[in-house]
Amino acid sequence: MASQSQGIQQLLQAEKRAAEKVAEARKRKNRRLKQAKEEAQAEIEQYRLQREKEFKTKEAAALGSHGNSAVEVDRDTAERMGRIQNSYRGNREAVLGELLRRVCDIQPEFHANYRVAG
């Protein structure tokens, strides 16, 4: 009976060691999976940054001419606005004088379609 008891004890200890080894293997597996996931995330982030950089480069190349056009349009608009302002300042007095002259110079006359009844 003692040998049977010892055999059971050894069997239980062996089972316990096997369970510990399985638990340790699972922990190692989980650590490896976590590490692989972190490495994959880092690789994805690096790839995303690289593609974003390429996109910005291509965007700058494509919009470079558009950017120059926008600057040119802005400059042209400012130049035209300047000419309009100068024209306004130069002609304002003459236009106001002519307008006042026409408003104040009243010459009564009959309308072309007016007919005298009778």
Backbone bond lengths (Angstrom), bond angles and torsions (degrees), N, CA, C in turn:
res aa  C-N    CA-C-N  psi(-1)  N-CA   C-N-CA  omega(-1)  CA-C   N-CA-C  phi
1 M - - - 1.433 - - 1.533 111.26 -
2 A 1.303 116.22 -37.17 1.450 120.06 -179.80 1.521 110.52 -64.68
3 S 1.331 115.31 -37.87 1.454 117.67 179.70 1.519 110.37 -70.85
4 Q 1.319 115.26 -33.34 1.457 118.82 176.92 1.525 110.35 -67.30
5 S 1.310 115.82 -39.80 1.450 122.10 177.93 1.529 110.04 -63.83
6 Q 1.321 115.10 -42.26 1.473 119.03 178.36 1.535 110.20 -65.41
7 G 1.300 117.40 -39.10 1.466 121.79 179.29 1.525 111.06 -62.72
8 I 1.346 115.09 -41.07 1.464 119.72 178.44 1.516 109.70 -65.88
9 Q 1.348 115.65 -42.18 1.463 120.92 178.60 1.532 110.15 -59.86
10 Q 1.316 116.47 -46.02 1.465 120.33 179.60 1.532 110.83 -64.03
11 L 1.324 115.23 -39.56 1.458 119.84 178.81 1.523 111.03 -64.14
12 L 1.343 116.55 -42.23 1.464 120.77 177.73 1.529 110.93 -64.70
13 Q 1.330 116.18 -40.88 1.467 119.75 178.90 1.528 110.60 -65.60
14 A 1.321 116.01 -40.72 1.461 119.95 178.85 1.533 109.77 -64.76
15 E 1.322 115.87 -40.14 1.460 119.97 178.20 1.525 110.50 -64.62
16 K 1.324 115.54 -39.91 1.471 120.48 179.04 1.524 110.42 -64.21
17 R 1.363 116.26 -44.03 1.465 119.67 178.45 1.525 110.62 -63.84
18 A 1.317 116.84 -39.13 1.467 120.64 178.62 1.534 110.16 -63.92
19 A 1.326 116.47 -42.30 1.462 120.09 178.44 1.522 110.26 -64.09
20 E 1.329 118.01 -39.16 1.467 121.68 177.85 1.535 110.49 -64.46
21 K 1.351 115.48 -42.15 1.467 119.24 178.66 1.530 111.12 -63.70
22 V 1.341 116.07 -40.69 1.463 120.05 178.61 1.526 110.11 -64.15
23 A 1.357 115.97 -43.27 1.468 120.17 179.52 1.524 110.05 -63.39
24 E 1.325 116.77 -42.21 1.474 120.80 178.82 1.529 110.30 -64.77
25 A 1.333 117.12 -40.59 1.468 120.66 178.34 1.530 110.02 -63.10
26 R 1.328 117.42 -40.43 1.463 120.59 178.27 1.524 110.71 -63.98
27 K 1.322 116.72 -40.80 1.470 120.69 178.55 1.523 110.24 -62.33
28 R 1.352 115.64 -44.82 1.475 119.34 178.90 1.524 110.53 -61.88
29 K 1.345 115.26 -42.61 1.464 119.75 179.16 1.524 110.54 -61.66
30 N 1.323 117.71 -44.97 1.469 121.01 178.97 1.525 111.34 -63.24
31 R 1.344 117.00 -39.83 1.471 120.09 177.00 1.521 110.83 -62.87
32 R 1.359 116.18 -43.46 1.472 119.74 179.47 1.532 110.46 -63.64
33 L 1.342 117.04 -41.58 1.460 119.77 178.56 1.522 111.20 -63.53
34 K 1.322 116.01 -42.84 1.466 119.99 179.44 1.526 110.46 -63.34
35 Q 1.334 116.09 -42.87 1.466 120.62 179.37 1.540 109.84 -64.25
36 A 1.330 116.52 -42.85 1.471 120.04 179.42 1.528 110.25 -63.23
37 K 1.328 116.61 -39.90 1.459 120.18 178.72 1.521 110.69 -63.48
38 E 1.337 117.49 -44.19 1.465 121.42 178.97 1.523 110.89 -62.60
39 E 1.347 116.38 -41.66 1.463 119.98 178.54 1.529 110.82 -64.34
40 A 1.327 115.75 -40.60 1.462 119.68 178.88 1.523 110.24 -64.92
41 Q 1.322 117.47 -41.71 1.472 120.62 178.45 1.530 110.29 -61.80
42 A 1.327 116.67 -43.03 1.467 120.16 179.18 1.529 110.31 -63.32
43 E 1.325 116.61 -41.45 1.457 120.70 179.50 1.528 110.91 -65.59
44 I 1.323 115.92 -41.13 1.470 120.35 177.83 1.526 110.23 -62.78
45 E 1.318 116.75 -43.93 1.472 120.91 -179.92 1.533 110.46 -62.94
46 Q 1.329 116.31 -42.26 1.455 120.57 179.15 1.537 110.15 -63.73
47 Y 1.318 117.39 -43.46 1.458 121.53 178.60 1.531 110.50 -63.02
48 R 1.348 115.89 -43.28 1.465 120.06 179.52 1.520 110.78 -61.08
49 L 1.341 117.30 -43.82 1.463 120.81 178.95 1.524 111.45 -63.14
50 Q 1.338 115.72 -40.31 1.465 119.78 179.18 1.528 110.32 -63.66
51 R 1.332 117.38 -46.18 1.462 120.79 -179.79 1.520 111.13 -65.96
52 E 1.310 116.82 -37.02 1.465 120.81 178.27 1.526 110.18 -64.38
53 K 1.329 115.72 -40.82 1.465 120.25 178.51 1.527 110.25 -63.97
54 E 1.329 117.11 -43.76 1.468 120.86 177.73 1.523 110.72 -61.85
55 F 1.339 116.38 -41.56 1.458 120.21 179.33 1.522 110.52 -62.13
56 K 1.328 116.68 -45.74 1.462 119.93 -178.82 1.529 110.41 -62.93
57 T 1.329 116.78 -37.47 1.455 120.31 178.05 1.528 110.65 -63.55
58 K 1.339 115.71 -47.24 1.466 119.75 179.32 1.525 110.93 -65.69
59 E 1.325 116.68 -38.50 1.458 120.84 179.06 1.527 110.39 -63.65
60 A 1.329 115.87 -43.09 1.464 119.56 179.23 1.526 110.68 -63.96
61 A 1.337 115.95 -39.28 1.464 119.19 179.05 1.527 110.69 -66.28
62 A 1.326 116.43 -41.31 1.465 120.21 -178.55 1.522 111.40 -72.18
63 L 1.317 116.61 -39.38 1.455 119.96 -177.28 1.521 112.85 -88.19
64 G 1.323 116.44 -6.01 1.458 119.11 -179.77 1.512 111.30 -56.81
65 S 1.332 116.17 -46.09 1.455 119.29 179.46 1.523 110.35 -69.37
66 H 1.343 116.58 -35.45 1.463 119.23 177.98 1.523 110.69 -67.66
67 G 1.314 116.15 -37.72 1.458 119.88 178.39 1.516 110.83 -62.51
68 N 1.338 116.82 -41.26 1.460 120.72 177.39 1.522 110.05 -66.09
69 S 1.320 116.89 -37.39 1.464 120.09 178.40 1.518 110.51 -63.31
70 A 1.326 116.04 -41.64 1.466 119.89 -179.88 1.521 110.28 -62.86
71 V 1.320 116.90 -42.21 1.464 120.53 178.30 1.516 109.91 -64.16
72 E 1.324 115.95 -41.69 1.462 120.45 -179.94 1.527 111.18 -65.01
73 V 1.336 116.73 -41.59 1.467 121.12 178.39 1.521 109.80 -64.55
74 D 1.315 117.06 -43.39 1.472 120.31 178.06 1.525 111.43 -60.46
75 R 1.322 115.65 -44.06 1.461 119.97 179.63 1.528 110.47 -63.95
76 D 1.340 116.90 -43.52 1.461 121.35 179.24 1.526 110.60 -63.29
77 T 1.321 116.35 -41.43 1.470 120.35 178.90 1.520 110.77 -63.30
78 A 1.327 116.92 -44.37 1.465 120.44 179.20 1.528 110.37 -62.16
79 E 1.331 116.08 -39.61 1.466 120.12 179.32 1.536 110.86 -64.62
80 R 1.326 116.62 -44.76 1.465 120.26 179.07 1.527 110.93 -64.27
81 M 1.320 116.94 -41.85 1.466 120.39 178.64 1.530 109.97 -61.49
82 G 1.315 117.22 -38.36 1.459 121.07 177.46 1.520 111.45 -62.74
83 R 1.347 115.71 -43.89 1.474 118.91 178.54 1.527 111.31 -64.32
84 I 1.332 116.37 -40.39 1.472 119.83 178.89 1.526 110.30 -63.93
85 Q 1.328 117.22 -43.09 1.471 120.99 179.01 1.530 110.15 -61.81
86 N 1.321 117.25 -44.33 1.472 120.52 178.96 1.523 111.09 -62.80
87 S 1.329 116.89 -42.07 1.463 120.62 178.11 1.517 110.22 -62.97
88 Y 1.317 116.83 -42.19 1.469 121.31 178.80 1.528 110.76 -60.26
89 R 1.338 115.73 -49.21 1.470 119.31 -179.34 1.529 111.56 -62.18
90 G 1.323 116.45 -38.81 1.461 120.24 -177.35 1.520 113.41 -72.96
91 N 1.317 118.35 -32.37 1.468 121.61 -174.19 1.521 113.98 -103.66
92 R 1.312 118.71 -6.13 1.457 121.49 -174.79 1.531 112.15 -59.11
93 E 1.302 116.69 -49.86 1.469 120.39 -176.84 1.522 111.18 -63.75
94 A 1.319 116.96 -42.60 1.462 120.22 -178.72 1.526 110.42 -65.40
95 V 1.321 118.02 -42.38 1.466 121.73 -179.74 1.519 110.22 -66.14
96 L 1.332 118.01 -45.10 1.469 120.61 178.68 1.523 111.02 -62.71
97 G 1.336 117.41 -40.83 1.472 120.89 178.03 1.516 110.97 -61.98
98 E 1.335 117.44 -45.51 1.468 120.98 179.24 1.523 111.10 -64.28
99 L 1.317 117.26 -40.89 1.459 121.24 178.93 1.527 111.11 -63.25
100 L 1.334 116.51 -46.11 1.464 120.02 178.39 1.527 111.22 -64.14
101 R 1.322 117.86 -39.46 1.462 121.24 179.09 1.521 110.05 -61.18
102 R 1.321 117.30 -45.19 1.469 120.52 -178.96 1.531 111.82 -68.04
103 V 1.327 116.97 -37.16 1.466 120.24 -179.58 1.527 110.35 -71.17
104 C 1.305 116.64 -39.56 1.465 120.04 -175.94 1.531 113.18 -84.03
105 D 1.310 119.35 -20.99 1.460 122.96 -179.29 1.533 108.38 -90.68
106 I 1.327 115.14 88.06 1.457 120.49 -176.54 1.525 108.79 -92.85
107 Q 1.305 117.32 125.39 1.460 122.88 176.82 1.528 106.66 -124.59
108 P 1.322 115.91 101.75 1.463 118.07 -178.83 1.521 110.87 -67.73
109 E 1.306 116.35 137.37 1.455 122.65 177.48 1.520 108.11 -157.91
110 F 1.294 115.84 159.19 1.458 120.65 179.06 1.516 109.46 -79.14
111 H 1.307 113.56 148.62 1.467 119.57 175.99 1.517 109.28 -69.91
112 A 1.279 118.14 151.83 1.457 122.25 -176.84 1.521 111.99 -62.27
113 N 1.303 119.53 -28.50 1.462 123.51 -178.01 1.540 112.73 -92.66
114 Y 1.301 116.60 1.70 1.481 119.45 -178.38 1.510 109.93 -74.44
115 R 1.363 116.00 133.10 1.455 120.92 177.69 1.524 108.09 -124.28
116 V 1.255 114.27 137.27 1.464 119.41 178.61 1.519 106.99 -82.29
117 A 1.322 115.56 125.55 1.473 119.50 -179.59 1.527 109.17 -80.41
118 G 1.256 116.31 135.63 1.448 116.47 171.43 1.425 117.29 126.45
